[in-house]
Amino acid sequence: MNLRLLTEADAASSTLISQHAFGLPTDGRPAFTIGPEMRRWGIFDGETLVAKANDRAYDSWIGGCRVPTAGVAGVVVAPEYRGAGLARQVMTHLLHAARDRGAVIATLFRTAPALYRSLGFEQVAELVDGSLPTSALRGIRPAHTTLRRATAEDATSIRNIYARVAASGSCLLARDGAAFEVGDRELIAATDGVTLAIDENGGAVGYVSWNRGSGYGGSATLSVVDLLAVTGDGYQALVSAVGSFDAVTPTVRIRTSGTDPIHWLIPGAGWSVSEVSPYMLRVIDLAGAVAARGWPTGLTAEIDLDVEDPLCPWNSGSHRLVLRGGTGHLEDLGGGSPEHVGVESGGVDAAATAVTLPGLALLYAGGVTSSALRRTGLITGGSAGSDTLLDAAFAGPRPAVLDYF
């Protein structure tokens, strides 16, 4: 067996093994790209590709900062070779190589939760496709925000709105760089329409991108790709725009995740979920991940943590998480368990908190309490004081993701 990066010469075999695994049509056009933003790893038995996994370079917004991310996708083992540990082998190699290129976390949409949990991943968010009667949006009226159709000249404003929303959340991808490289005209043309919300000063404060679909009445559906705003009245204006289709599209389909404000603005009933895509995260470089994300600016604390990570052994050991002024760093305390946790108030705790890899993923993404992790055995040790510090350090919005890869 030989494990190596795929090349252009492997495009056909890579596409075929993916089609056999996921049932995706090839249409005679292999969807195959490689480069700095996409590294495809494969295991070969002689000349035959028998397993593969893709590492796409992203940044994730966490704590108001961009965190270098390995977006893992296309993990496949040929049916004749399953059960031999090849998925674990290619994934282990991918995670090590991703760290070498600078990624500090890895994320994926899981199809095999047991496999990925055994590799240290845990579910932190869900991408939810839901629908509701368009009539449920009747009655929403903005106070002063107006609407207009976006053009290519508005592309920068659209990107800025998304970036503001993503930076205030947790785990949303940064839509720039090579992975999201698209021109202004292509951005607008990607959907049937993009409607802008304009405030009373003439500035863009939100947008909704949508696909009209075919037909009217009966089964006709309006599909909303993004509905994002940075003001409440902007949200109301955009929801009103979607609701205005009720005479011709009885159903609206919306992609949401996390604590999406759309759920707070729907005046009518009828929301139903049609598809859920669970999103998992793993910390692959703990020291780098601590340094990369943002932290609460008003918190000064030191929290001792014990981590055991056989797959990424550089994470293993006793560490001190030091937070000050919105930044953080990790101090290596060696292999033994540290004696105490120091806090600004002078409090002392008896032992470090032992954090499992799933617990570490959930803490890092934010929006979960230490008591919930303790009830499920994902953290042990420590004390009430260290739990209070963990809750303060990792407090934040519920993780979310709006881009499937």
N, C-alpha and C positions, 0 to 999 in steps of 0.2 A: 504494500500500500504506500502511496506517495501523496503527501499533502502539500498543495501549492496554491498560489494565486492563479485564478483563471485569466485567460487572455482572450482576445478577439477570436482566436481559432476555436475556442470552446463554446462559442455562442449557441450553436445549434444543440449541442448535447446539454447545455445548461437549461435552455428553454424547454427541451423535451422532458427532462427529469422533473422540472417544475410543473409542466402540464400533466404529467402522470400523477403527481402528488396532489395538486390543487384543482385539477380539472379546468385550467384556464385555456381558452382557445389561443392557438398561436397565430392563426390567420396568415401564415406564411411569412410573418414579420417578427423575428426574434426581438423581444424587448430586452436588450442587453446593452448595458453601458458599463464602462470601467473608467477609472481615473482617480484623482486624489479624493473625490467625494464619495466614491463607491469602490470598495474592495470586496471582491468575491473570492472566497476560499473554497477549494474543492479537494476531495479525497478521491484518488484514482486507483483502481485495480488494473494494473497494466495501462492500457489506453482508455479504459472505460471510467467515466465519471460516475461514482456511486454514492457520493454525499456532498452537500455543499451548504454554505451559509454566507449571507451578505452583510457587510458592515457599511452602512451609509453614514457619512459624517454630518451631524446636525449640532446645533446648540439648543439647549432647553432653558427656558426662563425659570429660575428658582430663586426666591428671595430677592427679586429685582435685579438679578445678575444672570449673565449667560454662562451656562455650564456645558463644556464640551461633551458631546454625547455620541455613542455608537448606536445608531438605529439598526437593530438586527432584524433581518427579514429573509424570506426564501430559504428557511432551514429545511432541508430535504434529505432523506436517505432512500435509495432505491429499494423496492420491496424485497428483493432477493438478499439484501444485506442488512435488513432491520434486525434489531436485537443483539447486534455485535458491538454496541458502544460507539458507533461511528458518529452519531449526533453529538454525544458528549465530547468526543475527540475534536471534531471540527469547531464546536462552540468554545471549548477551552482555548484552542489556538486563536480563534477570533478575538476573544476577550483579552488575551495577552498582547496580541498585535495591536488591538485598539488602544490599549494603555500606552504602548510604545509610540503611537502616533499622537498621543495627547488627550484621548478621551478619558474621562473620569467616572462616567456612569454609562450604563447600557440600558436600552429600553426596547421593548418589542410588543407586538400584538400576539398573544399566545394562542396556539392551537393545541398544545400538549402541556397543560399546567404542571403535571407531575414531573416531567422532564425539566422544565425551566425552574421550578421550585428547588429541585435537587441541585441545580447550578447556582442557586443563590438569588434568583429573581422572586419578586412578589408583586401581586397586583396592587397598583396604586390609583388607578383611574379607569374610567370606561368611556368609550366613544359610543354615544347612543343615537340611533336613528329612530325618531318617533314621528307620529302624525296626529293630526286633530282636524276636526271640521273647520274649514275656513270661516264659517259663520261664528265660531267661538271667539273670533277676534273683533266682532262688531262692537261698536261703541267706544273704541279707543280713539281719542283725539288729542294731538299734541297742543301745548299752550302757545308756542311761538316758533317751533322748528318747522321749516319748510323742506320740500323734497325736490330733487331734480335728478335726471339721468346722468350717470357718470360717463366721462370720455377719457381718452388716453391721458389728457392733461391732468386728470385727477388721480392718476396712479400713485403718485407720491403721497397724497393725502390718505389714500386707502391703506397703503403700507404703514404709514405713521399711526393710523387708528388701530390697526391690528397690533403693532408693536407696543402701543400704550396699554392695550388690554392684556397682551401676553406678559408684559413686564410686571403687571400688578397681580398676576396669577401665579400658578405653580405648575411646572412641567409642560406648558404650551411651547411648541417649537418656534424658534426664530425663523421667520420666513424670508431669509436672505441667504447669501452665499451660494455656492455652486449647486446645492441640492434644490434651491428654489429660484434658480436663475431664469427669469422670464422677462421679456420686454414689456413696456407700458401698454402697447396695443394688445399684446397677447394676454396680459392680465385682464383687461376689460373683455376681450373676446372669449375668454374661457367659459363664460356662462352666457345665457341668453340676455341677461340684463344685470346691471349694477345700479342700484338707486342710492343716492347720497342724502344724508340728513344734514341740513344747513342751519346753523344757529342764527340769531338775530344780528350778529356781527358779520355774517357772511362766511364764517368758517365751517369746514366740514367736521361734524361731530359723530358721524356714524355712517355705516353703509350696510346694505343687504344685497347679496349676490344671489341670483335665482335662475332657475330653468323652468320655462313655461310648460314643457311637455306638449303632448298632442291632444287634440280633441277638446270638447267642452261638455260640461254636465256629466252625470253618472260617475264614471271612474276617473275623470280628469284630475290630475294632481299637479300642484305647484311645488317644486322642490327647492328649498332654501339651502344654500351651501354655507354661507356666513351671514349672521345677523349680529353685528357688533356695534356698540356705541360707547361713548365716554361721558354722556350725560343722560339723565333720566328722560328728559323730554325728547332727546334723540332716539332713545329706544322706543318711546311711545309712537313717534312719527313713523319709524320703520315697521313696527308691528301693524300700524294702521295701513301702511302701504301693502303689506302682505294680505291683510284682511280685505282690501278692496277687490281682490280677485274672486270673492265668494260667489259671484253670479255665474262664473264660467269654470272655476275649479273648486269643486266641493271639498276637496281635501288638500291640506298643505303638509308637506313632509319637511321636517327640520332636523338638522344634525346638532346635537348638544353634547355637553360634557361638564362634569363638576357642578358647581352651583350657578348654572346659567340663569341670568336675570329674566330670560324669556318666560320662565315658569312663574315668576312673580307678577307678570304683566298680562297673562291670559285671563280675560274676564269670564270666559265660558268653560264648559266641561268637554270631555271627550278625548283627552290626551291618551295615546296608547303607544307602547314601545314595539317597534317592529324588528330591531336588530341591536344587539349589544356586542361590542368588540372590547374585551378586557385588555388593559394596557399594563404591562409589568416593567419593573425597574430593578436594576442591580447596581450597587456601588462597586466599581472595579479598581478605583484608586482612592482609598479613603482620605489620605492626606490632601490629595489634589482636589477631591470633591469638597472637602471642608473649606479650602482656600477659595474655591471658585464661586460658591453660592453666596448670596447675601444673608445677613443675620439681623435680628432686631437691634436697631441703633441704640436703644435705651438700656440694653442688657450688658452687664459685665459679669462674667461667670467663668468658672472652671469646673468641668465635669469629667470625672474619670470613667473610662469605658474599657471593657474587656471584649475583644473580638476574636473569633476563631474562623479563619477563612482558608480551608485547604486548597481551594481552586486558585485563589489569588493570595498566596502566602504573605506577600508584602503588607497585607492589611492586618495580619494576625498579630496579637500581642495586647499589651496594656497601653492605653493612650490617655492623654489629657486633652480634652476639647477646651480651647481657650477662646473666649468671645469677648470682644471689646470694640466699641464704637462702630458697630455694623459689620465688622470683619471677624474672621475666625481662622485659627490655625490649629494643627494637631501636634502635640508633643509626644514623642515616643518614651514610654516609661519602662520599656523592656518587657521581658516575658512574664514576670511575676505580677500578681495583682497589687495595684497601688493601695496605699493605706487609707487615703481619705479623699474627699472632695472638698476643695476650697471654694468659698463664695465670698463675694464682696462684703457681705454682712458679717463675715467671720465665722459662719456656721461650719461645722465639721460633720461629715457623714462617715459611717464606719467602713464602708466597702465600695468598690467600684460597681457600676451597673454592667452586667453581662448582657450583650446584645447579640441576638442571632442575626444571620444574614437577612432573612425576611423582615425582622424587626428593624434592621438598619435601613433597608429600602423604604419602609413605611415612614420611619422617622425623618429620613432625608427629604422625602417628597413633601412632608408637612401635612397638617390638617388632621392628625390622629393623636390621641392622648396616650400618655404612658400607662394610665390605668387600663385602657383597652388592650395595649400590648402585654401588660402584665397578666391580665386575665387569660390570655391565650398562650402564655408561656414564651412569648417572643422576646421579653426582657426579664431578667431575674436579678437578684441582689440589689445593691443600692439601698435607698431609703426614701421616705416621704419627701425629704428635702431635695434629693437628687431628682426625683420625679417632678417636683415643682419646677426645677431648673430646666429639665428636658422639655416640659410643656411650654415654658417661656421661650426656649431657644428654637423649637421647631413649630411654634404656632404659625399659622398662616392660612391662606385660602385652601380649600379642598383642591387637590390636584385635578388637572383636566388635560385633555388633548383633543384637537380638532382636525388633525391631519393623519390620514391612514397611510401607512407605508408597508 
